[in-house]
């Protein structure tokens, strides 16, 4: 497999992942972003924890979808994230305008 073939494969896989994301975002309430991953979820529990002198975040997701091009199955019943880095959680609002924009792509 040449470098060009590999680039073509990755480009095609990224496009398919985006199309899947576009199709499933309507099913979820939250977007969760970490330094390593991007998730969609319907339930999020967030805790700030102390580990000695360090602070870390413990996040539990239920009914989740993981943005990861290399995962064979991106849907997960539950996900646990433990991170010393920032974790961003946003609640989605699905308006008719949002759904119209997504359907154009």
C-alpha positions as CSV (number, residue, x, y, z in Angstrom):
1,X,0.0,0.0,0.0
2,X,1.5,3.3,-1.1
3,X,1.4,6.5,1.0
4,X,-1.1,7.9,-1.4
5,X,-3.4,4.9,-1.0
6,X,-3.1,5.3,2.8
7,X,-4.0,9.0,2.6
8,X,-7.0,8.2,0.4
9,X,-8.2,5.5,2.8
10,X,-7.9,7.9,5.8
11,X,-9.6,10.7,3.9
12,X,-12.5,8.3,3.0
13,X,-12.7,7.0,6.6
14,X,-12.8,10.5,8.0
15,X,-15.6,11.5,5.6
16,X,-17.6,8.4,6.6
17,X,-17.1,9.2,10.3
18,X,-18.4,12.8,9.7
19,X,-21.4,11.5,7.9
20,X,-22.1,9.1,10.8
21,X,-21.7,11.9,13.3
22,X,-24.1,14.1,11.3
23,X,-26.7,11.3,11.3
24,X,-26.4,10.4,15.1
25,X,-26.0,13.9,16.7
26,X,-29.8,14.2,16.8
27,X,-30.0,11.2,19.1
28,X,-27.9,12.8,21.9
29,X,-28.2,15.5,24.6
30,X,-24.5,16.3,25.4
31,X,-21.2,16.9,23.6
32,X,-18.1,16.0,25.7
33,X,-14.7,17.0,24.6
34,X,-11.4,16.0,26.1
35,X,-7.8,16.4,24.9
36,X,-7.9,12.9,23.5
37,X,-11.5,12.3,22.4
38,X,-14.9,13.7,21.4
39,X,-18.1,12.1,22.6
40,X,-21.8,12.4,22.3
41,X,-23.9,11.2,25.2
42,X,-27.4,11.2,26.7
43,X,-26.3,11.3,30.3
44,X,-23.2,12.9,31.9
45,X,-22.0,12.7,35.5
46,X,-19.1,15.0,36.4
47,X,-16.9,14.9,39.5
48,X,-13.9,16.8,40.5
49,X,-11.5,14.6,42.6
50,X,-8.5,15.3,44.7
51,X,-5.6,12.9,44.3
52,X,-3.1,14.2,46.9
53,X,-1.9,17.5,45.6
54,X,-3.4,16.9,42.1
55,X,-7.0,17.5,40.9
56,X,-8.5,15.3,38.3
57,X,-11.9,14.9,36.7
58,X,-14.0,11.7,36.7
59,X,-16.7,11.8,34.0
60,X,-19.3,9.0,33.5
61,X,-21.1,8.9,30.2
62,X,-24.2,6.8,29.5
63,X,-25.5,5.9,26.1
64,X,-22.5,7.3,24.2
65,X,-21.0,7.7,20.8
66,X,-17.2,8.1,20.4
67,X,-15.6,10.1,17.6
68,X,-12.8,7.7,16.7
69,X,-12.0,6.7,13.2
70,X,-10.3,3.4,14.2
71,X,-13.1,2.0,16.5
72,X,-15.1,-0.8,14.9
73,X,-18.1,0.2,17.0
74,X,-18.5,3.8,18.1
75,X,-21.6,3.2,20.3
76,X,-20.9,2.4,23.9
77,X,-23.4,1.7,26.8
78,X,-21.1,3.5,29.2
79,X,-17.8,5.4,29.1
80,X,-15.6,6.5,32.0
81,X,-13.2,9.3,31.5
82,X,-10.5,10.2,34.0
83,X,-8.4,13.2,33.1
84,X,-6.0,15.7,34.6
85,X,-6.7,18.0,31.6
86,X,-9.7,20.1,30.7
87,X,-13.1,18.4,30.0
88,X,-15.7,20.5,28.1
89,X,-19.3,19.5,28.4
90,X,-22.1,21.2,26.4
91,X,-25.8,20.5,26.4
92,X,-27.1,20.4,22.8
93,X,-30.3,22.2,21.8
94,X,-31.9,20.6,18.8
95,X,-33.9,23.3,17.0
96,X,-35.5,22.8,13.6
97,X,-32.9,25.2,12.1
98,X,-30.1,23.0,13.4
99,X,-31.6,19.9,11.9
100,X,-32.2,21.6,8.6
101,X,-28.5,22.6,8.4
102,X,-27.3,19.1,9.3
103,X,-29.5,17.6,6.6
104,X,-28.0,19.7,3.9
105,X,-24.6,18.0,4.3
